């Protein structure tokens, strides 16, 4: 059985640390790949730039995507993922502190699978991550692996 990878796209080091701690506390031990901006996320997903040597046949089980990112914002990352037939079914969960209704509407319009506002309280954040992990890594039935492979 393949390991289920989580791609966290987050530019705030404190939020990365918080997410790592929440995953560990929730006993979610999957490989966590962190991209610190939208360009790095796209490089990882499409196997370009600093990730040009990676096995692009292996895609993340879920992408946790912040919206307010340097270089390329999260909504543009989502748009590019959804516009490519090789990646358009990857599960993308927007995980953001944005309270802007337009971000919520645009995120779903562009094809986000879920939109979660980051809780401020650590225990609530841990609970949100635990539930996220349970759903996307255990309960959710993902498309067959060969349909999610990047055959570029």
C-alpha atoms as one frame of an Amber mdcrd trajectory, in Angstrom:
protein
   0.000   0.000   0.000   1.321   3.439  -0.942   1.973   6.006   1.732  -0.540
   8.834   1.715   1.256  12.160   1.359  -0.101  15.465   2.640   1.002  18.620
   0.815   0.785  21.654   3.088   1.023  24.956   1.219   1.707  27.523   3.939
   4.062  30.495   4.101   3.778  31.232   7.829   6.425  29.192   9.736   4.341
  29.390  12.931   1.337  27.880  11.144   3.552  25.154   9.670   4.820  24.285
  13.156   1.282  24.409  14.532   0.057  22.063  11.787   2.956  19.663  12.357
   2.216  19.607  16.101  -1.511  19.118  15.476  -0.852  16.213  13.089   1.510
  14.571  15.578  -0.902  15.081  18.489  -3.657  13.545  16.349  -1.413  10.545
  15.519  -1.428  11.395  11.809   2.024  10.215  10.822   1.798  10.598   7.054
   4.628  12.248   5.164   4.090  15.990   5.230   5.551  17.982   2.348   5.609
  21.734   2.997   5.607  24.286   0.190   6.156  27.828   1.474   4.627  29.641
  -1.482   2.350  29.015  -4.439   5.200  28.650  -6.932   6.858  25.937  -4.829
   3.523  24.117  -4.513   3.071  24.081  -8.274   6.691  22.947  -8.724   6.009
  20.017  -6.379   2.715  19.063  -8.013   3.973  19.303 -11.591   7.554  18.126
 -10.932   9.262  21.319 -12.063  11.814  23.744 -10.584  13.377  22.447  -7.391
  11.222  19.305  -7.665  12.203  18.449 -11.246  13.673  15.098 -10.160  10.792
  13.851  -8.030   8.561  10.921  -9.018   5.574  12.802 -10.405   3.620   9.568
 -10.597   2.995   9.946  -6.864   0.543  12.668  -5.938  -0.570  13.902  -2.523
  -3.641  12.309  -1.009  -4.757  15.779   0.027  -3.486  19.327  -0.418  -3.965
  21.759   2.477  -3.849  25.131   0.765  -3.529  28.549   2.367  -4.817  31.452
   0.291  -2.594  34.392   1.166   0.709  33.180  -0.276   3.746  34.908  -1.755
   4.642  34.597  -5.460   1.406  32.856  -6.524  -1.677  33.092  -4.302  -3.674
  30.047  -3.235  -6.630  30.720  -5.519  -4.320  30.803  -8.545  -2.678  27.559
  -7.375  -6.128  25.976  -7.149  -7.054  27.295 -10.602  -3.911  25.761 -12.132
  -4.479  22.418 -10.405  -8.074  22.266 -11.639  -7.228  23.386 -15.187  -4.840
  20.482 -15.818  -6.485  17.148 -16.669  -3.655  15.304 -14.935  -4.295  16.969
 -11.557  -7.876  18.216 -11.691  -9.190  15.553  -9.296  -6.601  16.023  -6.552
  -8.389  16.744  -3.261  -7.741  20.350  -2.237  -8.780  21.680   1.158  -8.443
  25.415   1.620  -7.086  25.915   5.142  -6.922  29.635   5.785  -7.437  32.384
   8.303  -9.225  34.490   5.668 -12.690  35.585   6.711 -13.425  37.170   3.333
 -16.653  35.828   1.865 -15.271  36.370  -1.632 -12.395  33.953  -0.883 -14.902
  31.317   0.237 -17.086  31.724  -2.850 -14.152  31.900  -5.261 -12.498  28.880
  -3.641 -15.562  26.719  -4.171 -16.148  28.157  -7.647 -12.612  27.132  -8.623
 -13.201  23.601  -7.343 -12.019  23.412  -3.741 -13.218  20.231  -2.051 -13.518
  21.958   1.303 -12.934  25.348   2.944 -11.824  25.473   6.561 -11.048  28.581
   8.582  -8.123  28.011  10.905  -9.282  28.074  14.503  -7.262  30.466  16.673
  -7.331  28.192  19.739  -4.704  25.405  19.607  -7.022  22.680  20.938  -9.667
  23.590  18.370  -6.985  23.599  15.662  -5.796  20.132  16.754  -9.383  18.887
  16.640  -9.890  20.367  13.155  -6.681  18.701  11.894  -7.664  15.390  13.507
 -11.047  15.477  11.782  -9.437  16.528   8.501  -6.997  13.626   8.698  -9.687
  11.138   9.645 -11.869  12.173   6.747  -9.327  12.667   3.930  -6.823   9.953
   4.876  -9.092   7.241   6.306 -12.782   7.653   5.437 -12.647   9.286   2.012
 -12.462   6.904  -0.927  -9.997   8.470  -3.330 -10.045   7.768  -7.057  -7.950
   4.740  -8.088  -4.239   5.467  -7.916  -3.669   4.939 -11.640  -6.260   7.634
 -12.382  -4.399  10.080 -10.138  -0.955   9.479 -11.550   0.679  12.329 -13.351
   1.454  10.956 -16.777   3.242  14.008 -18.131
